Amino acid sequence: MSGTSLPSLAGDGGSQGTPAPAGSGTGSFPAQRSSGRRVHGHAPPTGKALLALSLGALGVVYGDIGTSPLYALKECFNGAHGVPPTPDNVLGVLSLVFWALTFVVTVKYLSFVMEADNRGEGGILALLALVGRRKASRPARKALLVAGLFGAALLYGDGVITPAISVLGAVEGLRVAAPSMGPLVVPVTVLILVGLFVLQKRGTATVGMVFGPIMLLWFAAIAVAGIHGILRDPGVFRALWPGHAVAFFSRHGWHGFFVLGAVVLVVTGGEALYADMGHFGRRPIRLAWVGVAMPALLLNYFGQGALLLHDPSAAASPFYLLVPGWALYPMIAIATLAAIVASQALISGAFSLTNQAVQLGYSPRVTIRHTSSTEYGQIYIPEVNWAVGVACIALVMGFKSSDALAAAYGIAVTGTMTITTALFHRVVRDRWRWPRWLAWPLTLFFLVTDVSFFLANVVKIEEGGWFPIAAAGGVFLLMSTWRRGRDALAEQLREAGLPLDLFLPDVERRPPHRIKGTAVFMTSNPGGVPPVLLHHLKHNKVLHERVLLVSVLTEEVPVVPDAERLTVKNLSAGFHQVIGRYGFMETPNVPALLSALPRGAIPGPRLELSGMETTYYLGRETLLASGDSQMSTWRKRLFIVMARNAQTASAFFGLPPNRVVEMGAQIQL
């Protein structure tokens, strides 16, 4: 078998968390500080800083859950599994809404799950990386990793549906304002979505500045509308008593249980609270929820409920019929802006999730463009943008109404919520060291709610719930195939490789001709010789006077501290080993990494990377599917297709194109 350097296929350039080789002469040096990166561990924000972050959290974190009033209660009473808007049913549903918001968002996510952070970062992939370090039997660990990976895949389904249902639900106000404009709803929604995805490449730095104020205006507007409705029948607050929820189930039985599939729409943004924790921190997110988002949402839901108690026929569109006629068009405009903000948050989340998947080795390299020089994490991925955009527009044109889309919504969210609970349990047991008698009751308490919501949504599979499952299944297949193929390829290259402790003495005994300059060879295995170096020496029979073996490793933490970024080991025969460590939310840049080497870290002339004295060597593999039983043939072929369409290694690692030499080889998988 002939082979070459793994970094041209693997997104992070090597295995996650591989330690640097021990030995004398090893030193750690800080790399350049990433611009705009949040440094975790600082004191919690207070005063104006806390208010500013809380306002930002309103715009990014609460966009999804904040636009749920557009369609949630309408689905409870007017959906496929809705119930008649009788007074008892209205109070029962409102009671379910109140306790769902309180328990799922306030208790589960804000009080417990957000405490399980990975160096300040949240989200299911951060939690997966945290759980992945636990000591457990291989089957148990594999089951957790598979579940976490599928939960991440489900988030893509959520990211596709949210922009479609949010914008469509907002624009549907035109049907209430002027029924003759009903045929324009779908074209206007498509036009807004097209503009939204076209503008993604410009980044959210400028638009993001107004996200918070827009959502603050939205929450104020829905709160005022809610108060307007509550004044018609203040007795609606009787729904705060949980007995109304219990009575609702006793009256309707299984039908009442299936209504949970619509009630869950009020908590669909709960996972975003956890995923965006690293951007704002716990205190701003909690303050924004308790101080603004939750009161406004409850006022609006109870206002819609009071309207239904007064006029049951308003179930066709309780949100917009709650608004006075003179304020209808302004509310449609504000709702559309809020829906765009909610959509932007989910689209940006898909970019961030993909970036994490690449670094953790679950996705091929993609084109990652940083859209801000000051804000860490603002990225644009064209491949993801257009895939999500086409899917969103197809959903709008296929389902044509928020009612129909609501049937597809919920199953992805509830599936992710359930998996998050399972992973959270492992954190509670393995990292927090809670005893079983304390950990299991809490987990079961969460699971009862999560599984109930999930099962209530299962009946909607035929009505559209198949879409997020199919989307998640496709993403999961691609992610798992890439990981398995990547691991198989890395193992094959390691077996065919040559250890450094055998190679270097041979170079000293039989020194090849040395030429001036520096050669940088990328390698995923810090203890082995890069195959591309062996090919270069075999065919060209020369070596540069200074050779750098560079490994880029991804740790299972969001951000690697600067003090731990760089490790240098001076070997013999003019060879030097450089290991750069990055977190799964960071993007590696090899020239910047090498430029951060302190003077004297590598003996000899000062390392100059800007001139033509440094050459980067990469391998370009041609993968061939063999009859080996390690992977099925169809998976090998899929992995090969993904590898061929991955972004080039030189672009991913930020290498200057005019100083890269690629050497080809064929590898039998």
Buried (B, 14 or more C-beta within 10 A) or exposed (E): EBBBBBBBBBBBBBBBBBEBBEEEEBEEBEBEEBEEBBEBEEEEBEEEEBBBBBBBBBBBBBBBBBBBBBBBBBBBBBBBBBBEBBBBBBBBBBBBBBBBBBBBBBBBBBEBBBBBBBBBBBBBBBBBBBBBEBEBEEEEBEEBBEBBBBBBBBBBBBBBBBBBBBBBBBBBBBBBBEEEBEEBBBEBBBBBBEEBBEEBEEBBEEBBEEBBEBBBBBBEBBBBBBBBBBEBBEEBBBBBEEEBBEBBBEBBEEEBBBBBBBBBBBBBBBBBBBBBBBBBBBBBBBBBBEEBBBBBBBBBBBBBBBBBBEEBEBBEBBBBBBBEEEBBBEBBEBBBBBBBBBBBBBBBBBBBBBBBBBBBBBBBBBBBEBBBEEBBBBBBBEBBBEBBBEBBBBBBEEBBBBBBBBBBBBBBBBBBBBBBBBBBBBBBBBEEEBEEEEBBEBBEBBBEBBBBBBBBBBBBBEBBBBBBBEBBBEBBEBBBBBBBBBBBBBEBBBEBBBEBEEBBEEBEEEEEEBEEBBBBBBBBBBBBBBBBBBBBBEEEEEBBEBBBBBBBBBBBBBBBBBEEBBBBBBBEBBBBBBBBBBBBBBBBBBBBBBBBBEEEBBEEEEBEBEEEBBBBBBBBBEBEBBEEEBBEEEBBBBBBEBBEEBBBBBEBBEBBEEBBEBBEBEBBB
